[in-house]
Amino acid sequence: MKMLKRATLVLIGGLTVPMIVAMPVSARVGDGHVTRQGLSGSAELGYVSYDAAENGRKVLEASTFVQKYSLLYHMNGKARIESHASYNLSVGYEWSSIDASLSHPGGGTDQSVRSGRPLFDGTFTLNPPTSPFELTAYSRDINNNSFVNDTLPELSDGRRIIAPNLPTDISQSGTNIESGVNLVIANKDGRSRGTFGDLLAGVPAIYVNYWDLVSRNTQGGARLDSRSNRFSVSAGGIGDTWLHYQSNRFTDNYHPDNSYDRTKILFGTINQYQRRKWIQFTNWIKLSADARFEQVKYGASDKNEEEFDLNIFGMATRRLWEAKFFSNYNRKIVGGGAPEEIVRLPLYVNGVLGADTDWSFSVSATEQHSGGGVSQESRSSEDNLSARLNTFKRSPFTLTSILSLINKSDSAGGGEVGGDLTLETVSTSRFARTLNMAGSYALRTRYNRGNGEYSYNQDLLMHTYYQPSSQWKLSLRETITQGKNDAASTTSFTSSTVAQSQNPLSTVTNLTTPSSNFLRLSTTASVAWTPVARFTADLSGTNYLQFESNGNDTMSNSVSAGVSYTQPTYAASLGGSVAMQDNGDKDIQFNSRIVYKPNRTVEATFRGQQNQRESAGTTYKFVDAAQRLTYYIWGSRGVSRKVADLYEEMAYLQNNGETPRKALTLAGTYYLYARISLNGRATYTLQNGDLTQAYGLGLAANMKLLDATVDYTYAKRSSDKRVENRLAAALKKSF
């Protein structure tokens, strides 16, 4: 069925107007039933003309006339009085046409497109409350046609000023029949009485679903001829175990290689909604397991797939600890080749030791095997172990210890082995409420089995955050890293009580990864001042030093500052940053934004952004600024409504040394009545001494069941004396 709903449509003339659209409902079990009955339909007419001339000579002339008509009859009700079977039905027809004409000095093109097809949407529901059956069947082809603009290559000229937006093709013009059946067989909370209730007492619930989609379009540019269908059955077993079977088939008659048949069988604690269920093995142990087999056959046999997946999950919970394991085995074959097998065995354990100490431990093993013969066989494995201890949580300073070990290997002799050790301390409110201090030491080592290379990092991180009052916030962060070949250590705190800060270095200070013994120093200081609730100013600076044993030393500095002020009627922000590197690279960024809205009549904004980068003797510059002003005029008599709105915008854009582009836009809308408006617009663009002008005038009427628009646009450019005209009119009547 369909029901009417208010929506928005971009008409052929390019204007956005409200319209009445039909929305399909009652497609599946549980959907509501529509109450509309009788006839509904719409008629739409549209005309668009476009022409362009250069130096007084016509280079393109095009026009399009479109029509679209639809008629639907709706009915709904019960199969008979006192029956629990109901139906909803809509039947109708839709017809669309496009007549386009295009001419240019090289010739001309006439194009006519017609599309007519029946529309239908039907749903049948059977749900007797005392029987175990619930059935829903549906079939529909209700997708409305839509017009596609500017598909002809002549309309995509890069020299054009305005977009022609000429309808030249029809989409969704073919067949799109969607059908399906949903069947549920289950005891409805014990309401099934008599024979049905006795039979279903020990029978599991069964869910059957069939879905079919036929898509066929032999007209227009997007041609297709395909069919998709899916059949699935889910049956509940003992407890929370379920058996699922699903078969999918997709047939593409235009591209047979894309066709496929997919079969999937799933057994385990996954219910009919594909949600995992847990079996209470004991009062503190829960288990969940499932096995899946899936096979996909394509039109080309070398793409066939076969996969088996097994999951065994468990959780154990006691008062002082809990453990979880999520084991997985996966076997996959692609294109008839050798199988690829992966085994994953992770275990996670965590617990508490008293009021101020907790711990966690995890271990995982992954084994991967692929290949057939000995010469093609490939094996790899990865083992991880991690232990963490958090203690002294109620003391002035906490202490966190983390140990991680990793072992990777493969049949080619590659892989790595290594370990991480981290000691971290963070102050708490027992130490001070206005001062937060943190420090950490981290050691990371790696040995590459493939090339025999050894690398390590030592990181010492100190962070101080001081807030003497609500007005001042000060922060100092120091990082010292020493290592060999850079084992890619991280210098962020693992504790969530420490505020994390990103590296403030800009793009020009992306330093190279050291390839020898190195020492890296990074210092960041910041201050924020909030004298009043709505005003904030901040300043931060970073110094970055890197020394290498091969003499490839690097230094960079960056400074950033910002200020913001907010009031109910206006807001302003200003910010900037400078980053410099010792090789002469420099990056300067500046941005600002102002918003002023004193009342519902005036709204003004300004934004600006400037970036300048100097690298290898070359300067890159980008400037983008825009100012907007909107003025609303409201009626003073009777019901307050908008009478008119005026809009003005100035924009300036310069990108990487190009000639600046300047633009001015003026626009306004006058509301003759609540649903009738007159709008006008003017745009001026100047670049390289070339002035481009565009003017437009439009009239729109948006009634409850009637929409009409007329729009005219005139544009010209001084460099090639190009002149363009576009006229669009559209009318839509619904009932």
Stockholm file with secondary structure:
# STOCKHOLM 1.0

chainA/1-735         MKMLKRATLVLIGGLTVPMIVAMPVSARVGDGHVTRQGLSGSAELGYVSYDAAENGRKVLEASTFVQKYSLLYHMNGKARIESHASYNLSVGYEWSSIDASLSHPGGGTDQSVRSGRPLFDGTFTLNPPTSPFELTAYSRDINNNSFVNDTLPELSDGRRIIAPNLPTDISQSGTNIESGVNLVIANKDGRSRGTFGDLLAGVPAIYVNYWDLVSRNTQGGARLDSRSNRFSVSAGGIGDTWLHYQSNRFTDNYHPDNSYDRTKILFGTINQYQRRKWIQFTNWIKLSADARFEQVKYGASDKNEEEFDLNIFGMATRRLWEAKFFSNYNRKIVGGGAPEEIVRLPLYVNGVLGADTDWSFSVSATEQHSGGGVSQESRSSEDNLSARLNTFKRSPFTLTSILSLINKSDSAGGGEVGGDLTLETVSTSRFARTLNMAGSYALRTRYNRGNGEYSYNQDLLMHTYYQPSSQWKLSLRETITQGKNDAASTTSFTSSTVAQSQNPLSTVTNLTTPSSNFLRLSTTASVAWTPVARFTADLSGTNYLQFESNGNDTMSNSVSAGVSYTQPTYAASLGGSVAMQDNGDKDIQFNSRIVYKPNRTVEATFRGQQNQRESAGTTYKFVDAAQRLTYYIWGSRGVSRKVADLYEEMAYLQNNGETPRKALTLAGTYYLYARISLNGRATYTLQNGDLTQAYGLGLAANMKLLDATVDYTYAKRSSDKRVENRLAAALKKSF
#=GR chainA/1-735 SS CEEEEEEEEECTTSCEEEEEEEEECCCSTTCCCCCCCEEEEEEEEEEEEEEEEETTEEEEEEEEEEEEEEEEEEEEEESSTTCSEEEEEEEEEEEEEEEEEEEETTEEEEEEEEEEEEEEEEEEEECCTTSSEEEEEEEEECCCCEEEECCSGGGGCTTCSSCCCCEEEEESCSEEEEEEEEEEECCCTTCCCHHHHHHHTTCCCEEEEEEEEEEEECSSSSCEEEEEEEEEEEEECSTTCEEEEEEEEEEESSCGGGCEEEEEEEEESBCTTSCBCCEESSSSEEEEEEEEEEEEEESSGGGCEEEEEEEEEEEEECSSEEEEEEEEEEEEEETTCCCEEEEEEEEEEEEESSTTCEEEEEEEEEEEEECSSTTTCEEEEEEEEEEEEEECTTSSEEEEEEEEEEEEEETTSCCEEEEEEEEEEEECTTTCSSEEEEEEEEEEEEEETTTCCEEEEEEEEEEEEEEEETTEEEEEEEEEEEEESCCCCCCSCSSTTSCCCCCCCCGGGCCCCCSSEEEEEEEEEEEEECSSTTEEEEEEEEEEEEEETTSCCEEEEEEEEEEEEECSSEEEEEEEEEEEETTSCEEEEEEEEEEECSSSSEEEEEEEEEEEEEETTEEEEEEEEEEEEEEEEECCSSSCCEEEEEEEEEEEEEETTCCCEEEEEEEEEEEEETTEEEEEEEEEEEETTEEEEEEEEEEEEECSSEEEEEEEEEEEETTTTEEEEEEEEEEEEEC
#=GC SS_cons         CEEEEEEEEECTTSCEEEEEEEEECCCSTTCCCCCCCEEEEEEEEEEEEEEEEETTEEEEEEEEEEEEEEEEEEEEEESSTTCSEEEEEEEEEEEEEEEEEEEETTEEEEEEEEEEEEEEEEEEEECCTTSSEEEEEEEEECCCCEEEECCSGGGGCTTCSSCCCCEEEEESCSEEEEEEEEEEECCCTTCCCHHHHHHHTTCCCEEEEEEEEEEEECSSSSCEEEEEEEEEEEEECSTTCEEEEEEEEEEESSCGGGCEEEEEEEEESBCTTSCBCCEESSSSEEEEEEEEEEEEEESSGGGCEEEEEEEEEEEEECSSEEEEEEEEEEEEEETTCCCEEEEEEEEEEEEESSTTCEEEEEEEEEEEEECSSTTTCEEEEEEEEEEEEEECTTSSEEEEEEEEEEEEEETTSCCEEEEEEEEEEEECTTTCSSEEEEEEEEEEEEEETTTCCEEEEEEEEEEEEEEEETTEEEEEEEEEEEEESCCCCCCSCSSTTSCCCCCCCCGGGCCCCCSSEEEEEEEEEEEEECSSTTEEEEEEEEEEEEEETTSCCEEEEEEEEEEEEECSSEEEEEEEEEEEETTSCEEEEEEEEEEECSSSSEEEEEEEEEEEEEETTEEEEEEEEEEEEEEEEECCSSSCCEEEEEEEEEEEEEETTCCCEEEEEEEEEEEEETTEEEEEEEEEEEETTEEEEEEEEEEEEECSSEEEEEEEEEEEETTTTEEEEEEEEEEEEEC
//
